Amino acid sequence: MAVRIIRKEGDEILRKKAKKVDEINAKILTLLKDMAETMYKANGVGLAAPQVGILKRMVVIDIGDGLIELINPEIVEQSGEQLEIEGCLSIPGIYGEVKRPARVKVEALNSKGEKIAVEGTGLLAVALCHEIDHLDGILFKDKAIRFLDEEELQNESKKGSGK
Ligand code: NI
């Protein structure tokens, strides 16, 4: 396992569309482990493969309830609305308010290639949407309706909510 370098805004790869994973082989499993390690090291709650320079549809999330590994994730249901503050490991120091669904259901493959469904509300719904956006080259900044000012930023940075 290894911690990988997190690509920062301005890196073209963050704007590209990631490709579906066809085969879950040793390389993919190593990447999943490295992504988790990289996310934990950076104190993040989520990380998508393009953030470590790999254009594959893979996401890791841990909002504090354990690691979720998703391969080829797709949002199949969504409802409601929430407005929450988001940050991104690829855009350090910037936080903004983004409107997201209050609840989403995501279908994906797990690391064994089994079809799984993950339902999330609150922060998990936000993280699922945020990471799946990364797979399509979309950053939270594109959707933010307001960015936090200095004072708000100081409070937020204490929480550490990077994705
Ligand atoms: Ni992000």
Residues whose N, C-alpha, C, O or C-beta is under 5 A from the ligand:
A	BS01	NI	G87 C88 L89 K163
